[in-house]
Amino acid sequence: MRLTFTEQDIANEIHKIYIEEDDLLLEGQVLEGEGKLYKLTGIATIEGERYHDFEIEFALLEEPEEMSAEAILSAEWDWYDYVC
């Protein structure tokens, strides 16, 4: 599955995730994956610097109830790792 965030997703800020322990804000552009394993690609802001084509791979504790960006990104994460 591959989802590109819609204008409505962006207006509702569904595409944004913040990882507090790393002080990282990721504005997602594309969400890919299935089951419990996903990859989010977008623009990361770290310590005021912006990085394009930044990727985070993550696994959910449980499969999402529906295959929507909002359901996937609001689910509880088991782990994550920076790919790029």
DSSP file (Angstrom, degrees, kcal/mol; ACC not computed):
  #  RESIDUE AA STRUCTURE BP1 BP2  ACC     N-H-->O    O-->H-N    N-H-->O    O-->H-N    TCO  KAPPA ALPHA  PHI   PSI    X-CA   Y-CA   Z-CA
    1    1 A M              0   0    0      0, 0.0    32,-2.1     0, 0.0     2,-0.4   0.000 360.0 360.0 360.0 138.5    0.0    0.0    0.0
    2    2 A R  E     -A   32   0A   0     30,-0.2     2,-0.4     2,-0.0    30,-0.2  -0.984 360.0-172.7-135.0 122.6    1.2    3.5   -0.8
    3    3 A L  E     -A   31   0A   0     28,-3.3    28,-2.9    -2,-0.4     2,-0.5  -0.957  10.5-159.1-118.2 132.8   -0.6    6.6    0.3
    4    4 A T  E     -A   30   0A   0     -2,-0.4    26,-0.2    26,-0.2     2,-0.1  -0.930  35.6-108.4-103.9 133.3    0.2   10.2   -0.7
    5    5 A F        -     0   0    0     24,-1.5     2,-0.1    -2,-0.5    -2,-0.0  -0.373  33.6-136.6 -66.7 135.7   -1.2   12.7    1.8
    6    6 A T     >  -     0   0    0     -2,-0.1     4,-2.3     1,-0.1     5,-0.2  -0.326  25.4-104.2 -85.1 169.2   -4.1   14.7    0.5
    7    7 A E  H  > S+     0   0    0      1,-0.2     4,-2.6     2,-0.2     5,-0.2   0.868 125.0  52.8 -60.3 -36.3   -4.7   18.5    0.9
    8    8 A Q  H  > S+     0   0    0      2,-0.2     4,-2.2     1,-0.2    -1,-0.2   0.901 107.1  51.1 -67.3 -41.1   -7.2   17.7    3.6
    9    9 A D  H  4>S+     0   0    0      2,-0.2     5,-2.5     1,-0.2     6,-0.6   0.917 112.9  46.5 -59.1 -43.4   -4.7   15.5    5.4
   10   10 A I  H ><5S+     0   0    0     -4,-2.3     3,-1.1     3,-0.2    -2,-0.2   0.909 110.8  51.0 -67.6 -43.0   -2.2   18.4    5.3
   11   11 A A  H 3<5S+     0   0    0     -4,-2.6    -1,-0.2     1,-0.3    -2,-0.2   0.861 114.2  44.7 -62.3 -35.3   -4.8   20.9    6.4
   12   12 A N  T 3<5S-     0   0    0     -4,-2.2    -1,-0.3    -5,-0.2    -2,-0.2   0.403 111.6-125.4 -87.9   1.8   -5.7   18.7    9.4
   13   13 A E  T X 5 +     0   0    0     -3,-1.1     3,-1.1    -4,-0.2    -3,-0.2   0.747  66.1 139.2  58.7  29.4   -1.9   18.1   10.0
   14   14 A I  T 3 < +     0   0    0     -5,-2.5    -4,-0.2     1,-0.2    -1,-0.1   0.784  64.9  63.8 -66.4 -27.7   -2.4   14.3    9.9
   15   15 A H  T 3  S+     0   0    0     -6,-0.6    13,-3.5    -9,-0.1     2,-0.4   0.499  87.3  89.7 -77.5  -4.5    0.9   14.2    7.9
   16   16 A K  E <   +B   27   0A   0     -3,-1.1     2,-0.4    11,-0.2    11,-0.2  -0.791  48.5 176.8-101.7 135.4    3.0   15.6   10.8
   17   17 A I  E     -B   26   0A   0      9,-2.2     9,-2.8    -2,-0.4     2,-0.5  -0.986  12.7-156.2-129.8 146.6    4.7   13.5   13.5
   18   18 A Y  E     -B   25   0A   0     -2,-0.4     2,-0.8     7,-0.2     7,-0.2  -0.986   3.6-161.0-124.0 127.2    6.9   14.7   16.3
   19   19 A I  E >>> -B   24   0A   0      5,-2.8     5,-1.9    -2,-0.5     3,-1.0  -0.887   9.1-167.3-107.8 100.9    9.4   12.5   18.0
   20   20 A E  G >45S+     0   0    0     -2,-0.8     3,-1.2     1,-0.3    -1,-0.2   0.876  80.1  56.8 -59.7 -46.0   10.1   14.3   21.3
   21   21 A E  G 345S+     0   0    0      1,-0.3    -1,-0.3     2,-0.1    -2,-0.0   0.745 118.8  34.3 -63.6 -21.3   13.2   12.4   22.4
   22   22 A D  G <45S-     0   0    0     -3,-1.0    -1,-0.3     2,-0.1    -2,-0.2   0.381 103.8-128.1-108.0   1.0   15.0   13.3   19.1
   23   23 A D  T <<5 +     0   0    0     -3,-1.2    24,-0.8    -4,-0.6     2,-0.5   0.931  58.3 150.8  47.3  52.5   13.3   16.7   18.8
   24   24 A L  E   < -BC  19  46A   0     -5,-1.9    -5,-2.8    22,-0.1     2,-0.5  -0.956  34.4-167.4-120.7 127.8   12.3   15.8   15.2
   25   25 A L  E     -BC  18  45A   0     20,-1.9    20,-2.6    -2,-0.5     2,-0.5  -0.967   9.8-167.4-111.3 123.0    9.3   17.0   13.3
   26   26 A L  E     -BC  17  44A   0     -9,-2.8    -9,-2.2    -2,-0.5     2,-0.9  -0.952  11.3-160.1-115.0 123.5    8.5   15.0   10.1
   27   27 A E  E     -BC  16  43A   0     16,-2.7    16,-2.0    -2,-0.5   -11,-0.2  -0.862  27.4-141.6 -99.4  99.8    6.1   16.4    7.6
   28   28 A G  E     + C   0  42A   0    -13,-3.5    14,-0.3    -2,-0.9     3,-0.1  -0.273  32.0 171.4 -67.9 145.2    5.1   13.2    5.7
   29   29 A Q  E    S+     0   0A   0     12,-3.4   -24,-1.5     1,-0.4     2,-0.4   0.637  72.3  23.3-116.2 -37.6    4.6   13.2    2.0
   30   30 A V  E     -AC   4  41A   0     11,-2.0    11,-2.7   -26,-0.2     2,-0.5  -0.998  59.3-164.5-136.9 136.1    4.3    9.4    1.3
   31   31 A L  E     +AC   3  40A   0    -28,-2.9   -28,-3.3    -2,-0.4     2,-0.3  -0.987  16.7 177.5-120.6 124.5    3.3    6.5    3.6
   32   32 A E  E     +AC   2  39A   0      7,-2.8     7,-2.9    -2,-0.5     2,-0.3  -0.936  26.2  67.5-127.4 148.9    4.1    3.0    2.4
   33   33 A G  E     - C   0  38A   0    -32,-2.1     2,-0.3    -2,-0.3     5,-0.2  -0.866  49.2-123.4 143.8-172.3    3.7   -0.4    4.0
   34   34 A E  E >   + C   0  37A   0      3,-1.9     3,-1.8    -2,-0.3     2,-0.4  -0.974  68.2   5.3-163.4 162.7    1.2   -3.0    5.2
   35   35 A G  T 3  S-     0   0    0     -2,-0.3    27,-0.1     1,-0.3     3,-0.0  -0.427 128.4 -27.2  62.1-117.0    0.3   -5.0    8.3
   36   36 A K  T 3  S+     0   0    0     -2,-0.4    24,-2.6    27,-0.1     2,-0.5   0.504 120.4  83.7-107.0  -8.7    2.4   -3.6   11.1
   37   37 A L  E <   +CD  34  59A   0     -3,-1.8    -3,-1.9    22,-0.2     2,-0.3  -0.865  52.7 161.1-109.0 127.0    5.5   -2.4    9.1
   38   38 A Y  E     -CD  33  58A   0     20,-3.0    20,-2.7    -2,-0.5     2,-0.4  -0.912  28.0-148.4-139.5 162.5    5.5    1.1    7.4
   39   39 A K  E     -CD  32  57A   0     -7,-2.9    -7,-2.8    -2,-0.3     2,-0.5  -0.999  11.2-160.8-133.8 131.3    7.9    3.7    6.0
   40   40 A L  E     -CD  31  56A   0     16,-2.9    16,-2.2    -2,-0.4     2,-0.4  -0.961   8.0-168.8-115.0 124.8    7.1    7.4    6.1
   41   41 A T  E     +CD  30  55A   0    -11,-2.7   -12,-3.4    -2,-0.5   -11,-2.0  -0.925  32.4  96.1-115.1 136.9    9.0    9.7    3.7
   42   42 A G  E    S-CD  28  54A   0     12,-2.3    12,-2.7    -2,-0.4     2,-0.6  -0.914  71.3 -39.2-179.7-152.2    9.0   13.5    4.0
   43   43 A I  E     -C   27   0A   0    -16,-2.0   -16,-2.7    -2,-0.3     2,-0.4  -0.909  49.4-159.3-107.6 120.7   10.7   16.6    5.2
   44   44 A A  E     -CD  26  51A   0      7,-2.6     7,-2.9    -2,-0.6     2,-0.5  -0.788   6.6-156.1-101.2 141.6   12.3   16.5    8.7
   45   45 A T  E     +CD  25  50A   0    -20,-2.6   -20,-1.9    -2,-0.4     2,-0.5  -0.975  18.4 173.2-115.8 117.6   13.2   19.4   10.8
   46   46 A I  E >  S-CD  24  49A   0      3,-2.7     3,-2.2    -2,-0.5   -22,-0.1  -0.985  71.4 -20.1-128.3 119.4   15.9   18.7   13.3
   47   47 A E  T 3  S-     0   0    0    -24,-0.8    -1,-0.1    -2,-0.5     3,-0.1   0.873 128.2 -51.4  49.9  42.4   17.4   21.5   15.4
   48   48 A G  T 3  S+     0   0    0      1,-0.2     2,-0.4     0, 0.0    -1,-0.3   0.311 115.1 115.0  82.2  -8.7   16.1   24.1   12.9
   49   49 A E  E <   -D   46   0A   0     -3,-2.2    -3,-2.7     2,-0.0     2,-0.4  -0.771  57.6-141.0 -95.9 139.6   17.6   22.3    9.9
   50   50 A R  E     -D   45   0A   0     -2,-0.4     2,-0.5    -5,-0.2    -5,-0.2  -0.853  13.3-167.5-104.7 135.5   15.4   20.9    7.2
   51   51 A Y  E >   -D   44   0A   0     -7,-2.9    -7,-2.6    -2,-0.4     3,-0.5  -0.981  10.1-148.1-125.0 120.8   16.1   17.6    5.5
   52   52 A H  E 3  S+     0   0A   0     -2,-0.5    -9,-0.2    -9,-0.2    -2,-0.0  -0.502  78.1  21.9 -86.1 156.3   14.3   16.5    2.4
   53   53 A D  E 3  S+     0   0A   0      1,-0.2     2,-0.3    -2,-0.2    -1,-0.2   0.832  82.2 166.2  56.7  36.0   13.5   12.8    1.5
   54   54 A F  E <   -D   42   0A   0    -12,-2.7   -12,-2.3    -3,-0.5     2,-0.4  -0.643  18.6-157.2 -81.3 137.1   13.9   11.8    5.1
   55   55 A E  E     -D   41   0A   0     -2,-0.3    28,-2.3   -14,-0.2    29,-1.2  -0.952  15.9-173.3-125.2 137.6   12.6    8.4    5.9
   56   56 A I  E     -DE  40  82A   0    -16,-2.2   -16,-2.9    -2,-0.4     2,-0.4  -0.997  10.1-158.1-123.7 128.4   11.5    6.7    9.1
   57   57 A E  E     +DE  39  81A   0     24,-2.8    24,-2.5    -2,-0.4     2,-0.3  -0.886  23.2 170.8-101.5 137.4   10.6    3.0    9.2
   58   58 A F  E     -DE  38  80A   0    -20,-2.7   -20,-3.0    -2,-0.4     2,-0.4  -0.985  26.3-143.9-147.9 157.1    8.4    2.0   12.0
   59   59 A A  E     -DE  37  79A   0     20,-2.2    19,-3.6    -2,-0.3    20,-1.1  -0.955  18.4-136.7-121.4 141.0    6.3   -1.0   13.3
   60   60 A L  E     - E   0  77A   0    -24,-2.6    17,-0.2    -2,-0.4     3,-0.1  -0.613  15.8-129.3 -91.3 154.2    3.0   -0.8   15.0
   61   61 A L  S    S+     0   0    0     15,-2.4     2,-0.3    -2,-0.2    -1,-0.1   0.880  95.9  12.5 -67.0 -37.8    2.1   -2.8   18.1
   62   62 A E  S    S-     0   0    0     14,-0.4    -1,-0.2   -27,-0.1     3,-0.1  -0.956  93.9 -92.0-136.5 154.7   -1.1   -3.9   16.3
   63   63 A E        -     0   0    0     -2,-0.3   -27,-0.1     1,-0.1    -2,-0.0  -0.392  54.4-100.6 -63.1 143.8   -2.4   -3.7   12.8
   64   64 A P        -     0   0    0      0, 0.0    -1,-0.1     0, 0.0     8,-0.1  -0.290  20.3-124.9 -67.3 152.5   -4.5   -0.6   12.2
   65   65 A E  S    S+     0   0    0      6,-0.1     2,-0.3     1,-0.1    -2,-0.1   0.816  94.3  13.4 -66.9 -30.6   -8.2   -0.8   12.2
   66   66 A E  S    S-     0   0    0      2,-0.1     2,-1.6     3,-0.0    -1,-0.1  -0.965  82.0-109.5-142.5 159.2   -8.4    0.7    8.7
   67   67 A M  S    S+     0   0    0     -2,-0.3     2,-0.3     4,-0.1     3,-0.1  -0.528  72.4 120.4 -91.6  70.4   -5.9    1.4    6.0
   68   68 A S  S  > S-     0   0    0     -2,-1.6     4,-2.4     1,-0.1     5,-0.2  -0.940  71.4-120.5-128.5 153.6   -5.8    5.2    6.2
   69   69 A A  H  > S+     0   0    0     -2,-0.3     4,-2.7     1,-0.2     5,-0.3   0.902 114.4  52.1 -58.8 -41.6   -2.9    7.5    7.0
   70   70 A E  H  > S+     0   0    0      1,-0.2     4,-1.6     2,-0.2    -1,-0.2   0.924 110.8  46.3 -63.3 -44.9   -4.7    8.9   10.1
   71   71 A A  H  > S+     0   0    0      2,-0.2     4,-0.6     1,-0.2    -1,-0.2   0.899 116.0  45.9 -64.6 -41.0   -5.3    5.4   11.5
   72   72 A I  H >< S+     0   0    0     -4,-2.4     3,-0.7     1,-0.2    -2,-0.2   0.936 115.4  43.8 -69.4 -47.2   -1.8    4.3   10.8
   73   73 A L  H 3< S+     0   0    0     -4,-2.7    -1,-0.2     1,-0.2    -2,-0.2   0.723 113.5  51.2 -75.3 -20.1    0.0    7.3   12.2
   74   74 A S  H 3< S+     0   0    0     -4,-1.6    -1,-0.2    -5,-0.3    -2,-0.2   0.561  90.6  99.9 -91.5  -7.7   -2.2    7.6   15.3
   75   75 A A  S << S-     0   0    0     -3,-0.7     2,-0.3    -4,-0.6   -12,-0.0  -0.332  88.7 -91.4 -72.3 159.8   -1.6    3.9   16.2
   76   76 A E        -     0   0    0      1,-0.1   -15,-2.4    -2,-0.0   -14,-0.4  -0.578  41.0-134.7 -76.4 130.7    0.9    3.0   18.9
   77   77 A W  E     -E   60   0A   0     -2,-0.3   -17,-0.3   -17,-0.2     3,-0.1  -0.635  14.7-164.7 -87.0 141.0    4.4    2.4   17.6
   78   78 A D  E    S-     0   0A   0    -19,-3.6     2,-0.3     1,-0.4   -18,-0.2   0.874  73.7 -22.5 -84.8 -47.7    6.5   -0.6   18.7
   79   79 A W  E     -E   59   0A   0    -20,-1.1   -20,-2.2     2,-0.0    -1,-0.4  -0.966  57.7-159.9-155.5 165.6    9.8    0.7   17.3
   80   80 A Y  E     -E   58   0A   0     -2,-0.3     2,-0.3   -22,-0.2   -22,-0.2  -0.978   3.3-170.0-147.8 158.6   11.1    3.1   14.7
   81   81 A D  E     -E   57   0A   0    -24,-2.5   -24,-2.8    -2,-0.3     2,-0.5  -0.989  27.4-117.5-149.5 143.3   14.4    3.7   12.9
   82   82 A Y  E     -E   56   0A   0     -2,-0.3   -26,-0.2   -26,-0.2    -2,-0.0  -0.716  26.1-179.1 -82.5 125.2   15.8    6.4   10.7
   83   83 A V              0   0    0    -28,-2.3    -1,-0.2    -2,-0.5   -27,-0.2   0.845 360.0 360.0 -89.7 -40.2   16.5    5.1    7.2
   84   84 A C              0   0    0    -29,-1.2   -28,-0.1     0, 0.0    -2,-0.1   0.308 360.0 360.0-150.8 360.0   17.8    8.3    5.6
